[in-house]
């Protein structure tokens, strides 16, 4: 079992409960920091795919122009 964050890993302020997204989450109260502990680790693998000297990137038609991503899975 993991221990919850108590302090902000970016600025060391004590974290407080704050409504973020869809529920209360631990967040930094410092206005200039903005850290939120989302507590949703998602293990993934990302790869840079090369084919004939060029890099292949993923593209979604719904994304803004010039927005590309690595191949993940």
HTML snippet that shows the backbone in 3Dmol.js (N, CA, C, O; Angstrom):
<script src="https://3Dmol.org/build/3Dmol-min.js"></script>
<div id="view" style="width:600px;height:400px;position:relative"></div>
<script>
const pdb = `
ATOM      1  N   UNK A   1       0.848  -1.182   0.000  1.00  0.00           N
ATOM      2  CA  UNK A   1       0.000   0.000   0.000  1.00  0.00           C
ATOM      3  C   UNK A   1       0.888   1.238   0.000  1.00  0.00           C
ATOM      4  O   UNK A   1       1.827   1.330   0.791  1.00  0.00           O
ATOM      5  N   UNK A   2       0.597   2.187  -0.881  1.00  0.00           N
ATOM      6  CA  UNK A   2       1.411   3.390  -0.961  1.00  0.00           C
ATOM      7  C   UNK A   2       0.896   4.464  -0.013  1.00  0.00           C
ATOM      8  O   UNK A   2      -0.297   4.534   0.284  1.00  0.00           O
ATOM      9  N   UNK A   3       1.802   5.283   0.447  1.00  0.00           N
ATOM     10  CA  UNK A   3       1.439   6.412   1.292  1.00  0.00           C
ATOM     11  C   UNK A   3       1.003   7.571   0.405  1.00  0.00           C
ATOM     12  O   UNK A   3       1.641   7.825  -0.617  1.00  0.00           O
ATOM     13  N   UNK A   4      -0.057   8.278   0.762  1.00  0.00           N
ATOM     14  CA  UNK A   4      -0.460   9.433  -0.044  1.00  0.00           C
ATOM     15  C   UNK A   4       0.571  10.557   0.073  1.00  0.00           C
ATOM     16  O   UNK A   4       1.289  10.655   1.068  1.00  0.00           O
ATOM     17  N   UNK A   5       0.630  11.386  -0.942  1.00  0.00           N
ATOM     18  CA  UNK A   5       1.506  12.555  -0.893  1.00  0.00           C
ATOM     19  C   UNK A   5       1.043  13.449   0.253  1.00  0.00           C
ATOM     20  O   UNK A   5      -0.157  13.598   0.485  1.00  0.00           O
ATOM     21  N   UNK A   6       1.988  14.038   0.962  1.00  0.00           N
ATOM     22  CA  UNK A   6       1.657  15.011   1.999  1.00  0.00           C
ATOM     23  C   UNK A   6       2.132  16.400   1.606  1.00  0.00           C
ATOM     24  O   UNK A   6       1.540  17.406   1.995  1.00  0.00           O
ATOM     25  N   UNK A   7       3.213  16.442   0.824  1.00  0.00           N
ATOM     26  CA  UNK A   7       3.802  17.712   0.423  1.00  0.00           C
ATOM     27  C   UNK A   7       3.955  17.753  -1.090  1.00  0.00           C
ATOM     28  O   UNK A   7       4.123  16.720  -1.737  1.00  0.00           O
ATOM     29  N   UNK A   8       3.894  18.937  -1.635  1.00  0.00           N
ATOM     30  CA  UNK A   8       4.031  19.129  -3.072  1.00  0.00           C
ATOM     31  C   UNK A   8       5.446  18.755  -3.509  1.00  0.00           C
ATOM     32  O   UNK A   8       6.410  19.265  -2.938  1.00  0.00           O
ATOM     33  N   UNK A   9       5.598  17.884  -4.501  1.00  0.00           N
ATOM     34  CA  UNK A   9       6.928  17.507  -4.969  1.00  0.00           C
ATOM     35  C   UNK A   9       7.601  18.611  -5.786  1.00  0.00           C
ATOM     36  O   UNK A   9       8.780  18.497  -6.120  1.00  0.00           O
ATOM     37  N   UNK A  10       6.867  19.674  -6.109  1.00  0.00           N
ATOM     38  CA  UNK A  10       7.448  20.763  -6.891  1.00  0.00           C
ATOM     39  C   UNK A  10       7.886  21.943  -6.033  1.00  0.00           C
ATOM     40  O   UNK A  10       8.912  22.564  -6.312  1.00  0.00           O
ATOM     41  N   UNK A  11       7.112  22.261  -4.982  1.00  0.00           N
ATOM     42  CA  UNK A  11       7.461  23.450  -4.183  1.00  0.00           C
ATOM     43  C   UNK A  11       7.488  23.189  -2.678  1.00  0.00           C
ATOM     44  O   UNK A  11       7.798  24.102  -1.912  1.00  0.00           O
ATOM     45  N   UNK A  12       7.175  21.979  -2.233  1.00  0.00           N
ATOM     46  CA  UNK A  12       7.247  21.540  -0.832  1.00  0.00           C
ATOM     47  C   UNK A  12       6.149  22.097   0.076  1.00  0.00           C
ATOM     48  O   UNK A  12       6.219  21.923   1.293  1.00  0.00           O
ATOM     49  N   UNK A  13       5.145  22.756  -0.482  1.00  0.00           N
ATOM     50  CA  UNK A  13       4.009  23.216   0.332  1.00  0.00           C
ATOM     51  C   UNK A  13       3.183  22.002   0.761  1.00  0.00           C
ATOM     52  O   UNK A  13       3.109  21.022   0.019  1.00  0.00           O
ATOM     53  N   UNK A  14       2.559  22.046   1.944  1.00  0.00           N
ATOM     54  CA  UNK A  14       1.655  20.962   2.325  1.00  0.00           C
ATOM     55  C   UNK A  14       0.462  20.915   1.362  1.00  0.00           C
ATOM     56  O   UNK A  14      -0.117  21.951   1.033  1.00  0.00           O
ATOM     57  N   UNK A  15       0.106  19.727   0.922  1.00  0.00           N
ATOM     58  CA  UNK A  15      -1.017  19.574   0.001  1.00  0.00           C
ATOM     59  C   UNK A  15      -2.333  19.680   0.753  1.00  0.00           C
ATOM     60  O   UNK A  15      -2.413  19.340   1.934  1.00  0.00           O
ATOM     61  N   UNK A  16      -3.368  20.155   0.061  1.00  0.00           N
ATOM     62  CA  UNK A  16      -4.706  20.284   0.631  1.00  0.00           C
ATOM     63  C   UNK A  16      -5.712  19.630  -0.306  1.00  0.00           C
ATOM     64  O   UNK A  16      -5.466  19.514  -1.506  1.00  0.00           O
ATOM     65  N   UNK A  17      -6.854  19.199   0.248  1.00  0.00           N
ATOM     66  CA  UNK A  17      -7.917  18.672  -0.599  1.00  0.00           C
ATOM     67  C   UNK A  17      -8.536  19.808  -1.402  1.00  0.00           C
ATOM     68  O   UNK A  17      -8.833  20.878  -0.870  1.00  0.00           O
ATOM     69  N   UNK A  18      -8.722  19.556  -2.681  1.00  0.00           N
ATOM     70  CA  UNK A  18      -9.294  20.547  -3.586  1.00  0.00           C
ATOM     71  C   UNK A  18     -10.091  19.807  -4.654  1.00  0.00           C
ATOM     72  O   UNK A  18      -9.658  18.760  -5.136  1.00  0.00           O
ATOM     73  N   UNK A  19     -11.254  20.342  -5.029  1.00  0.00           N
ATOM     74  CA  UNK A  19     -12.068  19.689  -6.055  1.00  0.00           C
ATOM     75  C   UNK A  19     -11.393  19.894  -7.408  1.00  0.00           C
ATOM     76  O   UNK A  19     -11.298  21.021  -7.894  1.00  0.00           O
ATOM     77  N   UNK A  20     -10.924  18.806  -8.012  1.00  0.00           N
ATOM     78  CA  UNK A  20     -10.216  18.835  -9.291  1.00  0.00           C
ATOM     79  C   UNK A  20     -10.797  17.749 -10.180  1.00  0.00           C
ATOM     80  O   UNK A  20     -10.872  16.590  -9.773  1.00  0.00           O
ATOM     81  N   UNK A  21     -11.203  18.105 -11.373  1.00  0.00           N
ATOM     82  CA  UNK A  21     -11.759  17.104 -12.272  1.00  0.00           C
ATOM     83  C   UNK A  21     -13.135  16.678 -11.814  1.00  0.00           C
ATOM     84  O   UNK A  21     -14.112  17.408 -11.977  1.00  0.00           O
ATOM     85  N   UNK A  22     -13.204  15.492 -11.238  1.00  0.00           N
ATOM     86  CA  UNK A  22     -14.500  14.940 -10.848  1.00  0.00           C
ATOM     87  C   UNK A  22     -14.637  14.658  -9.364  1.00  0.00           C
ATOM     88  O   UNK A  22     -15.673  14.162  -8.921  1.00  0.00           O
ATOM     89  N   UNK A  23     -13.592  14.972  -8.579  1.00  0.00           N
ATOM     90  CA  UNK A  23     -13.656  14.665  -7.147  1.00  0.00           C
ATOM     91  C   UNK A  23     -12.587  15.443  -6.396  1.00  0.00           C
ATOM     92  O   UNK A  23     -11.763  16.125  -7.005  1.00  0.00           O
ATOM     93  N   UNK A  24     -12.602  15.338  -5.060  1.00  0.00           N
ATOM     94  CA  UNK A  24     -11.561  15.965  -4.248  1.00  0.00           C
ATOM     95  C   UNK A  24     -10.249  15.220  -4.442  1.00  0.00           C
ATOM     96  O   UNK A  24     -10.199  13.991  -4.403  1.00  0.00           O
ATOM     97  N   UNK A  25      -9.196  15.986  -4.650  1.00  0.00           N
ATOM     98  CA  UNK A  25      -7.857  15.416  -4.813  1.00  0.00           C
ATOM     99  C   UNK A  25      -6.874  16.268  -4.017  1.00  0.00           C
ATOM    100  O   UNK A  25      -7.154  17.425  -3.702  1.00  0.00           O
ATOM    101  N   UNK A  26      -5.726  15.688  -3.698  1.00  0.00           N
ATOM    102  CA  UNK A  26      -4.682  16.462  -3.049  1.00  0.00           C
ATOM    103  C   UNK A  26      -4.069  17.400  -4.079  1.00  0.00           C
ATOM    104  O   UNK A  26      -3.687  16.979  -5.171  1.00  0.00           O
ATOM    105  N   UNK A  27      -3.980  18.686  -3.716  1.00  0.00           N
ATOM    106  CA  UNK A  27      -3.444  19.680  -4.640  1.00  0.00           C
ATOM    107  C   UNK A  27      -2.635  20.708  -3.863  1.00  0.00           C
ATOM    108  O   UNK A  27      -2.850  20.919  -2.669  1.00  0.00           O
ATOM    109  N   UNK A  28      -1.709  21.337  -4.557  1.00  0.00           N
ATOM    110  CA  UNK A  28      -0.894  22.382  -3.947  1.00  0.00           C
ATOM    111  C   UNK A  28      -1.708  23.674  -3.887  1.00  0.00           C
ATOM    112  O   UNK A  28      -2.293  24.083  -4.890  1.00  0.00           O
ATOM    113  N   UNK A  29      -1.750  24.323  -2.712  1.00  0.00           N
ATOM    114  CA  UNK A  29      -2.516  25.565  -2.600  1.00  0.00           C
ATOM    115  C   UNK A  29      -1.788  26.781  -3.168  1.00  0.00           C
ATOM    116  O   UNK A  29      -2.394  27.844  -3.305  1.00  0.00           O
ATOM    117  N   UNK A  30      -0.511  26.652  -3.500  1.00  0.00           N
ATOM    118  CA  UNK A  30       0.249  27.791  -4.026  1.00  0.00           C
ATOM    119  C   UNK A  30      -0.238  28.140  -5.435  1.00  0.00           C
ATOM    120  O   UNK A  30      -0.169  27.295  -6.328  1.00  0.00           O
ATOM    121  N   UNK A  31      -0.725  29.355  -5.653  1.00  0.00           N
ATOM    122  CA  UNK A  31      -1.287  29.719  -6.956  1.00  0.00           C
ATOM    123  C   UNK A  31      -0.301  29.583  -8.120  1.00  0.00           C
ATOM    124  O   UNK A  31      -0.715  29.268  -9.236  1.00  0.00           O
ATOM    125  N   UNK A  32       0.968  29.810  -7.886  1.00  0.00           N
ATOM    126  CA  UNK A  32       1.949  29.748  -8.970  1.00  0.00           C
ATOM    127  C   UNK A  32       2.448  28.335  -9.239  1.00  0.00           C
ATOM    128  O   UNK A  32       3.192  28.119 -10.196  1.00  0.00           O
ATOM    129  N   UNK A  33       2.054  27.373  -8.417  1.00  0.00           N
ATOM    130  CA  UNK A  33       2.536  25.999  -8.590  1.00  0.00           C
ATOM    131  C   UNK A  33       1.577  25.183  -9.456  1.00  0.00           C
ATOM    132  O   UNK A  33       1.928  24.784 -10.567  1.00  0.00           O
ATOM    133  N   UNK A  34       0.371  24.937  -8.950  1.00  0.00           N
ATOM    134  CA  UNK A  34      -0.636  24.222  -9.726  1.00  0.00           C
ATOM    135  C   UNK A  34      -0.532  22.706  -9.713  1.00  0.00           C
ATOM    136  O   UNK A  34      -1.227  22.048 -10.488  1.00  0.00           O
ATOM    137  N   UNK A  35       0.315  22.123  -8.857  1.00  0.00           N
ATOM    138  CA  UNK A  35       0.443  20.666  -8.815  1.00  0.00           C
ATOM    139  C   UNK A  35      -0.839  20.024  -8.301  1.00  0.00           C
ATOM    140  O   UNK A  35      -1.408  20.473  -7.306  1.00  0.00           O
ATOM    141  N   UNK A  36      -1.292  18.975  -8.978  1.00  0.00           N
ATOM    142  CA  UNK A  36      -2.424  18.153  -8.531  1.00  0.00           C
ATOM    143  C   UNK A  36      -1.958  16.703  -8.537  1.00  0.00           C
ATOM    144  O   UNK A  36      -1.412  16.225  -9.531  1.00  0.00           O
ATOM    145  N   UNK A  37      -2.174  16.005  -7.427  1.00  0.00           N
ATOM    146  CA  UNK A  37      -1.847  14.578  -7.361  1.00  0.00           C
ATOM    147  C   UNK A  37      -3.052  13.814  -7.898  1.00  0.00           C
ATOM    148  O   UNK A  37      -4.011  13.559  -7.169  1.00  0.00           O
ATOM    149  N   UNK A  38      -2.995  13.449  -9.182  1.00  0.00           N
ATOM    150  CA  UNK A  38      -4.128  12.797  -9.839  1.00  0.00           C
ATOM    151  C   UNK A  38      -4.287  11.347  -9.406  1.00  0.00           C
ATOM    152  O   UNK A  38      -5.383  10.796  -9.505  1.00  0.00           O
ATOM    153  N   UNK A  39      -3.225  10.719  -8.930  1.00  0.00           N
ATOM    154  CA  UNK A  39      -3.267   9.334  -8.435  1.00  0.00           C
ATOM    155  C   UNK A  39      -3.889   8.386  -9.465  1.00  0.00           C
ATOM    156  O   UNK A  39      -4.777   7.596  -9.146  1.00  0.00           O
ATOM    157  N   UNK A  40      -3.407   8.483 -10.696  1.00  0.00           N
ATOM    158  CA  UNK A  40      -3.902   7.589 -11.748  1.00  0.00           C
ATOM    159  C   UNK A  40      -2.743   7.081 -12.605  1.00  0.00           C
ATOM    160  O   UNK A  40      -2.679   7.373 -13.799  1.00  0.00           O
ATOM    161  N   UNK A  41      -1.830   6.323 -11.999  1.00  0.00           N
ATOM    162  CA  UNK A  41      -0.709   5.832 -12.809  1.00  0.00           C
ATOM    163  C   UNK A  41      -1.197   4.915 -13.923  1.00  0.00           C
ATOM    164  O   UNK A  41      -1.975   3.991 -13.685  1.00  0.00           O
ATOM    165  N   UNK A  42      -0.743   5.175 -15.118  1.00  0.00           N
ATOM    166  CA  UNK A  42      -1.113   4.374 -16.277  1.00  0.00           C
ATOM    167  C   UNK A  42       0.166   3.913 -16.957  1.00  0.00           C
ATOM    168  O   UNK A  42       0.802   4.693 -17.665  1.00  0.00           O
ATOM    169  N   UNK A  43       0.552   2.662 -16.755  1.00  0.00           N
ATOM    170  CA  UNK A  43       1.780   2.189 -17.397  1.00  0.00           C
ATOM    171  C   UNK A  43       1.580   2.054 -18.902  1.00  0.00           C
ATOM    172  O   UNK A  43       0.636   1.410 -19.359  1.00  0.00           O
ATOM    173  N   UNK A  44       2.464   2.657 -19.651  1.00  0.00           N
ATOM    174  CA  UNK A  44       2.424   2.566 -21.113  1.00  0.00           C
ATOM    175  C   UNK A  44       3.846   2.433 -21.641  1.00  0.00           C
ATOM    176  O   UNK A  44       4.821   2.634 -20.918  1.00  0.00           O
ATOM    177  N   UNK A  45       3.931   2.098 -22.886  1.00  0.00           N
ATOM    178  CA  UNK A  45       5.213   2.070 -23.587  1.00  0.00           C
ATOM    179  C   UNK A  45       5.083   3.006 -24.773  1.00  0.00           C
ATOM    180  O   UNK A  45       4.098   2.945 -25.509  1.00  0.00           O
ATOM    181  N   UNK A  46       6.062   3.865 -24.963  1.00  0.00           N
ATOM    182  CA  UNK A  46       6.086   4.744 -26.132  1.00  0.00           C
ATOM    183  C   UNK A  46       7.337   4.414 -26.928  1.00  0.00           C
ATOM    184  O   UNK A  46       8.381   4.096 -26.360  1.00  0.00           O
ATOM    185  N   UNK A  47       7.225   4.491 -28.236  1.00  0.00           N
ATOM    186  CA  UNK A  47       8.360   4.150 -29.094  1.00  0.00           C
ATOM    187  C   UNK A  47       8.487   5.166 -30.218  1.00  0.00           C
ATOM    188  O   UNK A  47       7.489   5.662 -30.742  1.00  0.00           O
ATOM    189  N   UNK A  48       9.713   5.463 -30.574  1.00  0.00           N
ATOM    190  CA  UNK A  48       9.982   6.251 -31.771  1.00  0.00           C
ATOM    191  C   UNK A  48      10.221   5.249 -32.887  1.00  0.00           C
ATOM    192  O   UNK A  48      11.188   4.488 -32.856  1.00  0.00           O
ATOM    193  N   UNK A  49       9.333   5.254 -33.872  1.00  0.00           N
ATOM    194  CA  UNK A  49       9.396   4.285 -34.965  1.00  0.00           C
ATOM    195  C   UNK A  49      10.066   4.948 -36.165  1.00  0.00           C
ATOM    196  O   UNK A  49       9.623   5.989 -36.649  1.00  0.00           O
ATOM    197  N   UNK A  50      11.143   4.320 -36.633  1.00  0.00           N
ATOM    198  CA  UNK A  50      11.860   4.834 -37.800  1.00  0.00           C
ATOM    199  C   UNK A  50      11.613   3.907 -38.983  1.00  0.00           C
ATOM    200  O   UNK A  50      11.660   2.685 -38.844  1.00  0.00           O
ATOM    201  N   UNK A  51      11.352   4.489 -40.135  1.00  0.00           N
ATOM    202  CA  UNK A  51      11.153   3.721 -41.363  1.00  0.00           C
ATOM    203  C   UNK A  51      11.828   4.476 -42.501  1.00  0.00           C
ATOM    204  O   UNK A  51      11.467   5.611 -42.814  1.00  0.00           O
ATOM    205  N   UNK A  52      12.803   3.835 -43.105  1.00  0.00           N
ATOM    206  CA  UNK A  52      13.549   4.406 -44.226  1.00  0.00           C
ATOM    207  C   UNK A  52      14.087   5.801 -43.911  1.00  0.00           C
ATOM    208  O   UNK A  52      14.000   6.718 -44.728  1.00  0.00           O
ATOM    209  N   UNK A  53      14.646   5.939 -42.705  1.00  0.00           N
ATOM    210  CA  UNK A  53      15.297   7.187 -42.318  1.00  0.00           C
ATOM    211  C   UNK A  53      14.366   8.282 -41.823  1.00  0.00           C
ATOM    212  O   UNK A  53      14.827   9.382 -41.517  1.00  0.00           O
ATOM    213  N   UNK A  54      13.074   8.013 -41.736  1.00  0.00           N
ATOM    214  CA  UNK A  54      12.130   9.006 -41.237  1.00  0.00           C
ATOM    215  C   UNK A  54      11.398   8.456 -40.019  1.00  0.00           C
ATOM    216  O   UNK A  54      11.258   7.244 -39.859  1.00  0.00           O
ATOM    217  N   UNK A  55      10.935   9.361 -39.165  1.00  0.00           N
ATOM    218  CA  UNK A  55      10.215   8.974 -37.953  1.00  0.00           C
ATOM    219  C   UNK A  55       8.718   8.981 -38.242  1.00  0.00           C
ATOM    220  O   UNK A  55       8.191   9.930 -38.822  1.00  0.00           O
ATOM    221  N   UNK A  56       8.038   7.907 -37.831  1.00  0.00           N
ATOM    222  CA  UNK A  56       6.590   7.791 -38.023  1.00  0.00           C
ATOM    223  C   UNK A  56       5.898   8.253 -36.739  1.00  0.00           C
ATOM    224  O   UNK A  56       6.197   7.761 -35.651  1.00  0.00           O
ATOM    225  N   UNK A  57       4.981   9.191 -36.876  1.00  0.00           N
ATOM    226  CA  UNK A  57       4.224   9.712 -35.745  1.00  0.00           C
ATOM    227  C   UNK A  57       2.739   9.418 -35.931  1.00  0.00           C
ATOM    228  O   UNK A  57       2.260   9.267 -37.055  1.00  0.00           O
ATOM    229  N   UNK A  58       2.018   9.339 -34.812  1.00  0.00           N
ATOM    230  CA  UNK A  58       0.569   9.116 -34.860  1.00  0.00           C
ATOM    231  C   UNK A  58      -0.137  10.445 -35.099  1.00  0.00           C
ATOM    232  O   UNK A  58       0.354  11.506 -34.713  1.00  0.00           O
ATOM    233  N   UNK A  59      -1.288  10.367 -35.737  1.00  0.00           N
ATOM    234  CA  UNK A  59      -2.072  11.568 -36.029  1.00  0.00           C
ATOM    235  C   UNK A  59      -3.550  11.223 -35.921  1.00  0.00           C
ATOM    236  O   UNK A  59      -3.979  10.168 -36.389  1.00  0.00           O
ATOM    237  N   UNK A  60      -4.324  12.099 -35.312  1.00  0.00           N
ATOM    238  CA  UNK A  60      -5.767  11.927 -35.196  1.00  0.00           C
ATOM    239  C   UNK A  60      -6.429  13.088 -35.926  1.00  0.00           C
ATOM    240  O   UNK A  60      -6.065  14.243 -35.703  1.00  0.00           O
ATOM    241  N   UNK A  61      -7.374  12.807 -36.778  1.00  0.00           N
ATOM    242  CA  UNK A  61      -8.030  13.857 -37.566  1.00  0.00           C
ATOM    243  C   UNK A  61      -8.725  14.899 -36.685  1.00  0.00           C
ATOM    244  O   UNK A  61      -8.930  16.032 -37.121  1.00  0.00           O
ATOM    245  N   UNK A  62      -9.089  14.534 -35.459  1.00  0.00           N
ATOM    246  CA  UNK A  62      -9.764  15.473 -34.565  1.00  0.00           C
ATOM    247  C   UNK A  62      -8.794  16.428 -33.866  1.00  0.00           C
ATOM    248  O   UNK A  62      -9.227  17.417 -33.275  1.00  0.00           O
ATOM    249  N   UNK A  63      -7.492  16.147 -33.925  1.00  0.00           N
ATOM    250  CA  UNK A  63      -6.496  17.001 -33.278  1.00  0.00           C
ATOM    251  C   UNK A  63      -6.281  18.277 -34.073  1.00  0.00           C
ATOM    252  O   UNK A  63      -6.547  18.308 -35.274  1.00  0.00           O
ATOM    253  N   UNK A  64      -5.800  19.334 -33.417  1.00  0.00           N
ATOM    254  CA  UNK A  64      -5.435  20.549 -34.148  1.00  0.00           C
ATOM    255  C   UNK A  64      -4.321  20.249 -35.148  1.00  0.00           C
ATOM    256  O   UNK A  64      -3.571  19.287 -34.982  1.00  0.00           O
ATOM    257  N   UNK A  65      -4.217  21.068 -36.175  1.00  0.00           N
ATOM    258  CA  UNK A  65      -3.155  20.849 -37.166  1.00  0.00           C
ATOM    259  C   UNK A  65      -1.793  20.943 -36.485  1.00  0.00           C
ATOM    260  O   UNK A  65      -1.624  21.657 -35.496  1.00  0.00           O
ATOM    261  N   UNK A  66      -0.850  20.226 -37.022  1.00  0.00           N
ATOM    262  CA  UNK A  66       0.521  20.167 -36.499  1.00  0.00           C
ATOM    263  C   UNK A  66       0.599  19.526 -35.113  1.00  0.00           C
ATOM    264  O   UNK A  66       1.567  19.759 -34.389  1.00  0.00           O
ATOM    265  N   UNK A  67      -0.394  18.728 -34.727  1.00  0.00           N
ATOM    266  CA  UNK A  67      -0.368  18.010 -33.454  1.00  0.00           C
ATOM    267  C   UNK A  67      -0.166  16.539 -33.763  1.00  0.00           C
ATOM    268  O   UNK A  67      -0.994  15.911 -34.422  1.00  0.00           O
ATOM    269  N   UNK A  68       0.954  15.992 -33.277  1.00  0.00           N
ATOM    270  CA  UNK A  68       1.311  14.603 -33.542  1.00  0.00           C
ATOM    271  C   UNK A  68       1.705  13.939 -32.233  1.00  0.00           C
ATOM    272  O   UNK A  68       1.922  14.624 -31.234  1.00  0.00           O
ATOM    273  N   UNK A  69       1.800  12.615 -32.225  1.00  0.00           N
ATOM    274  CA  UNK A  69       2.156  11.885 -31.013  1.00  0.00           C
ATOM    275  C   UNK A  69       3.048  10.704 -31.353  1.00  0.00           C
ATOM    276  O   UNK A  69       3.097  10.242 -32.492  1.00  0.00           O
ATOM    277  N   UNK A  70       3.756  10.226 -30.327  1.00  0.00           N
ATOM    278  CA  UNK A  70       4.516   8.991 -30.477  1.00  0.00           C
ATOM    279  C   UNK A  70       3.556   7.812 -30.535  1.00  0.00           C
ATOM    280  O   UNK A  70       2.406   7.912 -30.106  1.00  0.00           O
ATOM    281  N   UNK A  71       4.033   6.709 -31.064  1.00  0.00           N
ATOM    282  CA  UNK A  71       3.248   5.479 -31.080  1.00  0.00           C
ATOM    283  C   UNK A  71       3.282   4.903 -29.663  1.00  0.00           C
ATOM    284  O   UNK A  71       4.360   4.669 -29.117  1.00  0.00           O
ATOM    285  N   UNK A  72       2.110   4.674 -29.067  1.00  0.00           N
ATOM    286  CA  UNK A  72       2.052   4.141 -27.705  1.00  0.00           C
ATOM    287  C   UNK A  72       1.208   2.877 -27.673  1.00  0.00           C
ATOM    288  O   UNK A  72       0.451   2.582 -28.597  1.00  0.00           O
ATOM    289  N   UNK A  73       1.365   2.139 -26.576  1.00  0.00           N
ATOM    290  CA  UNK A  73       0.563   0.939 -26.444  1.00  0.00           C
ATOM    291  C   UNK A  73       0.813   0.241 -25.152  1.00  0.00           C
ATOM    292  O   UNK A  73       0.210  -0.798 -24.885  1.00  0.00           O
TER     293      UNK A  73
END
`;
const viewer = $3Dmol.createViewer("view");
viewer.addModel(pdb, "pdb");
viewer.setStyle({}, {cartoon: {color: "spectrum"}});
viewer.zoomTo();
viewer.render();
</script>
